[in-house]
Amino acid sequence: MTKSLLVYSYSAKNAGDMAITIGALDYLTSKYDECISISRYSKNQVSYMSSTNFINKRYDNVKNFPNPFHLDRSRGSFNIIKDYFNGLVKLIFKGDNLFYDLVNDVDAVYFNGGNLLRCNKIADFIRLIALLKPLKIALKANKKVIILPNSTAEINLIGKLLLSSVLNKVDVLYAREKLSFKKFKNDFPNCNVKLSTDIAFAIKSEILHEKREKIIAFTTRSQTMGDIAELDNKIKKKIQGSLHNCVKHCLDQGFEVKLIIQTKKDVKFTKDLYSEFSDNKKVSIHESYDVIDLINVYSSCSLLIGMRLHSIILAMSTGTPVIGFFKKEWGLKNPGLLKAYNQNFVFIDNNENDLIEAVKPYDFKIIESVSEEIIKTKNKFLKKLK
């Protein structure tokens, strides 16, 4: 019997995080008889319990273990650093047998996809020490170690030193878009880096609409990178103004508009936008944290204007065209992924009307030809993973 270990599974409260987990587990369960995963969350955290319930319902050959180290990013910067420090002390002075036991029981260890391989401050450095611990144990035990598609951002000197001790020894590191691929190659020339795509594209779903409707979907965001804090009020006001004008334009062009919430932290901002059009029957709101349900919804749409990366990925996985709406400082993953799929994006920092200009070329008649190209590109990248 073949067995693999996934480091780490993520939260079900955020559909984007859960999409990465489902994609990774769908991929691994197609290759191995059994899969074990370690959660990013500790035993008593709601995120661990909710994601475990989801995993247990979807798979009969996956077991999800809690993380021995506690981190609650909702408790503020001081407590985050405190959690990191306590975890570091535990690693140095006590260690944890769970990592050793799980690593020794499998044929290969996979580090899950995402945006974790970055380091620009001391909290990042301490976080990486804990995150990379299972990989170091696996390498020492001569296990096969694969890093599923990741993006990166700023990496300082101390971060490069820490990451190089692992990345230069793994069997392969997959980058999820070209910009991160180039940075990984440049920062870690001895690492075996290969270009692929976000692991969420590997999700297996058969529940898709057969026919697209004349609907344009929107996902919003009012949080900084990593959802650590609210964006500045001036920036939020600019986002709201751009989205309001764009929704109005879509309605004027004869489209219906669906505002989609797939992350708890987007609820208020999205509902505030919806309230500006609540008397218009062609504007609706859809709140869901179920990845498969979201894939089904996106498959019925003609276009997504997305601020959440994994709303964009779930939409494109069904062939739905997208326009990204981001801040430049949110890193390489957003523009890099959209460039790979030949999809458009607009930076929030630009003129408020730029988003409308990006939408203008989309005609309902060209959607299917664009959709076919997206699916071809997705399949090309997924083949590289195999």
N, C-alpha and C positions, 0 to 999 in steps of 0.2 A: 504493500500500500504506500503510495506517495503522499507526502504531506508538506505543506508550506506554512510559513509564518508571515502575517502582514503586520507591519509596524508603521502606522497606527490606524485604527478606525476612528471616525470622527462623529460629530453630533448630528442627531436627527432634527434638532430645532432649526437648523439652517439647511435648507434643501441643497444648497451648493456643496456644503461639506459632505452631506450624505450622498450626493451624486458621485463624488470622488470615491467614497467607500464602496458604494454599490458597483461602480465600474471596476474597481480593483478586485472585489470579491467575485463578480461575474467572470472576470478574466482568469483569476486563479482557480476557481472551481471548475473551469473548463480544461485546466491543465493538470490539476492534482485531484487525488481521491478525497483528500481532506484538507481543510484550511483552518488555521488558528489565527486569531487576531488579538492584538493588545490595544485597548482603547487609549485615546489621549486623555481620558478622564478617570478619576479614581472611583472607588466602589460606591460611595454614597452620593455622588453627583447625579443630578437628574439627567444630564447629557449621556452619561454611561448607561443608565437604566433604559432610557427611551431608545437609544440606538441599538442596544442589545435586544430589546423586544422586537424591533424591526428586523434585525438580522435573523433572529430565531424563527420569525414567520416566513421569511423569504428562502432560507437555506436549511437543509437538514444535515449538512456536512461541514458547518462552520461553528466554531465556539469562540465567543468573545470574552476576553479576560479584562478586568479592570487594571488601570495603571497604578503601580505602587507609589507613584509620586503625585501629589495634589497640586493643581493649579486652577484658580478661579479668576479669569480675566475680568470679571464683572465687579470685582471688589476694589478697584482703583490701583494706581501705580505702586503705592507703598506695599500693599498686600501681595501684588504680583511679584515684586522683587523679593519679598519675604518668603513666598512659596518657592521661588527659584532657589533661594539660598538654603532653605530647609532641605530641598531635594538634593542640592549639591552636597550638603553635609552628610545626608543619608548615603549618597553614592560613595563618598570618600571613606567614611568611617564604618558604615554598616553594610553597604552593598544591598543587593536584593536577589534572592535565589530564584524568583519567578523568571527573570530574563534568562538565566542560565538553564533552567529546566526546560523552558519552551524552545530555546535555540537548539539544545542538544537533541530534541525530539523530532526535528524536521529535516527535510532534505535541502530546503532553500529558504532564505529570508528576503522579503521584499519590503522596502521602505516605501510607504504610500506616496502618491502624487500630491501636488499642492505647491505651496510657496514658502516652505519652511527653511530652505537652504540659503539663508541670508544672515548677515550680522553687521549691524551698524552701531550698536551700543552694548553696554555691559549686560543688560537684561537678555539681549539676544544671545550673547556668548554663554551665559549660564544656562539658558534654555537649550542651546545646542548640545551642551555637555550631557544633559539628561536625555535628550532626544536620540542622540547618536550612540548611547550606551549599548543597546541591543546589537547594533551593527558591529561595534568593536568586539563584542563577545563572539558574534558569529564569525568574524574574520579570524579571530584567534583560534576558533574551533575548525577552521578551514571549510566553512560552509559557503555555498554559493550565495552571493549577495547582489541583489538587483535593486536599483533605485528607479521606481516608476516615474513617469513624466513629471518633472518639476520645473518651476520657473525660479528665477532668482532676482535679487535687487542689489542694493549696495552691500559689499562685503569688505570690511576693514582688514587691516593686516593681521590682527590677532584671530579674526574669524577665518581668514585664509589658512593660517597655520593649523587651526583646529580642524577645519573641513578637509584639508589636504591629507591629513593623517588617516582619513577614512576614504575619501573619494578616489584617491590614487590607488586604492587596493580593491575596490569593488569590481565585480565582473563587468557591469555596465551601468552607466547613469544615462537615463533618457531625459532629454529636454523637451518641454511641451510646446516650445515655439522657437523660431530661429534666433531672436534677439538673446534669449537666455542661453541657447546653444553656443553662440559666439562668446558670450561672457564666461560660461563654464570652460570652454576650450582655452580661452585666454588666461583665466585665473588658475586653472588646474590642467596644465599641458600634459601631464602624465596620466590623466584620467581617461578612461574609455567612454567618451560621450557620443551618444547617437541621438539624432533628431526624430521625434515622434509627435504625439499630440496628447491632449488632456485625457487621462484615463477614464473620465466620465463618458467619453464617446464609446467606451466598450460596454455600456449598459445594454442588456438584452431586453427589448420591449416589443411586444406584438400588438399592443393596444394603440393603434394610430387611426386618425380620421382618414377616410379614403379620399375626401374632397376638401380642399382648402376653402375657407370662407373669406369674405372681404372684410377681414378684421386686422387691425394693427394693435399689437400688444406692447405694453410699456412695463418696465421694472424701474423702480426708483432707488435712490440711496441718499442718506444724509449723514453717513458715518465716514470717518477717516479709514485709512488702510488698516485691515485687521479688525475693524469695528471697535476700536479702542475708545473712541470719543466722538461726540457730535462735531460736524463741520462748523466752521465759523458762520454766524448768522447771515453775513453779507453773501457768502458763497451759496448758502442754502436758498437765499432769496433769488439769486441769479439762476440756480438750477430750476427752482419752481417757475420762474418766469419763462425760461426756455421751454420747459415741458408743457406749460399751459399753452403757449403759442403754437407748439407743435401738435398738441392734441386738437386744438381748434383747426389747424390746417388740415389734419387728417380727416376730420369730420366734414370740412368744406369740400374735400375731394371724394366724398361719398363712402368713406370707410367707417365701420364701427370701431370703437376703441375699447380695449380691455386692459384695465390696470391690474397687474398681477403682483401679489405679495407672496414671496417664498422665504423670507427671512424675518423673524420676529421684530428686529430692530427697524424694519422698514414700514411697520404698520401705520404709525402716526403720520409720517410724511406722505405716504401714498393716499391715506384717507383724507388728508388735508387737500391734496390735489383733486381727488374725486369730488369733494364737497363743492368745488368750483363748477362742476358739470353735473351735479346730482339730479338736476331737473331735466337732463337730456337722456332719453331712453336708449340712445345709441352708445352711451358710455356705461360700462359695467366694471365691477371690481371682483377679483377672484383671489381668495386667500387659501393657500395650500402649502403644506410642507412635505407632501407625499411626492417623491421624485417621479414615480410612474404616472401619477395623475397629471403632473406638470408637463411631462413629455407629451401626453395625450392632448392637453390644451394647446401647447405650442404647435403641435402638428396640424391644428385646424386654422392657424393664423397665416396671413400673407406676409407679415413682416413683424419683427420684434425690434423695438428701440430699447436697448438694455443698458442699465447701469450696473447690474450684477453679472459678473463674469460667467457664473454657472447658469444663469438664465439664458445667456447667449449660447453656451455650450449645449444645454438641453434643447434649445430651439434648433440649432444647427444640426444636432444629431438626427433630427427628423427631416432635414433639408430646408427648414424655414430660414429665409434670408434675415440678416440682422444689420443694425447700425449700432455701434457702441457709443456710449456717452460717458466719458471719463475725465478725471483730472490727470495731468501728466505725472504727478508725483506718486500715483498709484502703481508705478512700476512698469516693467517690460512685458508682463504677462498679457495685458489687455491689447495693446496695439500689435504685439507680436503674433498673438493667436489670430486676430482678425486679418492681418496681412497674409498669413498662411492660407486662409480660406477665401482670400480676395473679397473681403467684406469691408464696408466703409466704417469709419469711426470719426467722432467729433470730440474735441477737447472742451471741457466746461470753460476753460480759461479764454476761449475764443469769443467771437461775437455771438450774441443771443440768437440771431437769425441763422447761424450756420447749421443748426440742427434741421431747420425747415428746408434749407437748400439741399441737405443730404437726402432728405426724404423725397424731394420733387421727382427724381428720375424713376422712382419705383412705380411701375404700372402693373395692375393686376394681371395683365396679359403676359408679362415676362417672368412671372414668379416661377413657373415650372422649369424653365430653362436654367434659371439661377439655382433652383433647388437640386437639379440633377448634378450640377457641377460641385455643389457642397458635398453631396453624398459620395461622389467619386473621390474627392479630396480626403474625406474622412476615411474611407476604406483603404486608400493608399497609405495613409499614416498608420492605421491600425495594423497593416501587414508588417510594418517594420518592427512592431512589438513582438511578433511571433518569430 
